[in-house]
């Protein structure tokens, strides 16, 4: 199966399900981009549940079916505690398609939960909505590492 190389939407765009029938970027699409931070991967998602997040907030897979259906929420209580990525757009309604960053460095919009040092493993387990916290258990799903706590800089390693 060939890799998709041309994308119809900007990384900071959002589009509705109706538009999604016409726009070629579909939920689950993976996109690679090079910028000053190096190569980064992005994934197209569908918003779900209680929403109100801005660009650079962490989103989480919806419990049970999120990974399979590419649905995410910013509310941990609706999630499986598995981080999906860092949103590239502000989203306030369900059913919206948008891109989230999966790999590489990023500065979060919502403060990291707890004090970190460079290299700390970060997880969604027991974090606050829209953010990550330091992993406390060996079975936490690790999705990023802390770079600089004071600026909420992380290195993303979210699952594809």
N, C-alpha and C positions, 0 to 999 in steps of 0.2 A: 504494500500500500504506500503510495507516494506521500511525501510530506507536503502540506499546504504551504505555499510560499508567498501568496498575495492575499492581503487582508483588506476588507472594505471599511473597517471602523478604526478610529483612532484609539489609542490605549486609554485615553481619559473619557471616552464616549460611553453612553448608555443608550439602549434602544429597547423598545417594547417587543412583546411576543409577536404582534402583528407585523412590525417592521422586520422582525427576525425571519419571517417567511420570505422577505425580499432581499435582506442583507445577507451576504454569504458567510459571515462569521457566526458559527453555531456553538451552542454550549458544548464544552468538551474540547474545542479546538485549542491546540497548543501553539504558541507563537514565540519565536526567538528574536531578540533585538540586541544590537550592540550599542552601548553608549559609553560615556566617560567612566562608568563603573564596571565596564566589561560586558560579557554576554549575560543576558537575563532571560528567563523563561516566564511566560504569562499564560494564563488559562482563561477561557471564556466561561462564565458562570451565570446562573439564574438566581435572582434574589428571592428569598422566601421568609415567611414569619414576620416577627416584629422588627421593623427596620427603621433606621435613621442613622446612617453612617456616612462619613466623609471620605474623601480620597486619603489613602494611607492608613486607614483603620484595618485591623485584622478581621477577617471573616472566617466562619467555621462551617464545616459540613453539617447539614441538617442530620439529626439522629437517624440511624438505620439506612436511609436511602440516599443521603446527600452525595456520596462519592459516585454512586452509580448514575444518578439523575443530574449531577453537576449543580445541585441546589445548595445554597449557603445562606447563613444568617449571621448577624452580628451579636446575637443574644446566646450566651452559653447555655442557658437552660433549655433551649430548643435544639441544641447541637449534641454531637457525640464527643465533645471536647477535643476534636481533632481540627487543628487549624487548616484552613484551605488555602489562604493566601492573603496578600495585602491589597485591598481594593485600590483601583486606579481612578475611580469616579465616586462622587457622592450619590447615594441611592436612598430614596425615601418610600418606594412602593414595591410591592411584591410582583414577581414575574418579569422584572427588568433584567436584560442581559447586560453584562459588563465584564471588563478584564480585571484580573488580579495577578499581582506579581508572585511568582513561585520561588525564584532563586535570585541570589545576589544581594547587595547592600541596599538598605532603604532606611529612611528616618520616619518613624511612626507618628501619626497625628495624635494618638491617645497614649498617654504615659505608660511605660512598662509598669506592671504590678510588682512592687518590691524593688529592692536595691540590688543591682547586678554588677558584676565585674566582667571585663572582657573575657569571652569564651564560655560564659555560663550557658548551659543548655536551657532553652525556653520552650514552654508548652502552654496549651490552652487549659489544661487541667487545673482547676481552682483559680483561674485568672479572673480578672474583671472583664466585662463585655468590651469588645473591640480591641483587646490587648492580649499580651502574653505575660507569663510569670516564670520564675525559676522552677525547673523540674525538681520535685521533692521525692519521687519514687522511681524505682528502676523500671517500672512498666509504663511510665508517662510517655505519651507520643511526642517526641521532640520534633519541632518544626522550624527552629531557628536558633541562632546563637547571638548573645549580646556582643556588641562592639563597644559602644560608649553609652553608659547609663544616663549621663547628664543630658544627652541629646536624643535619647531613645532610638539610637542607631542599632540596627540588627543586621545579621546576615541571614537571609531567607533560605530555608531548605524544606519547603512545603512539598507534600506528596503530589505527584502528577496524577 
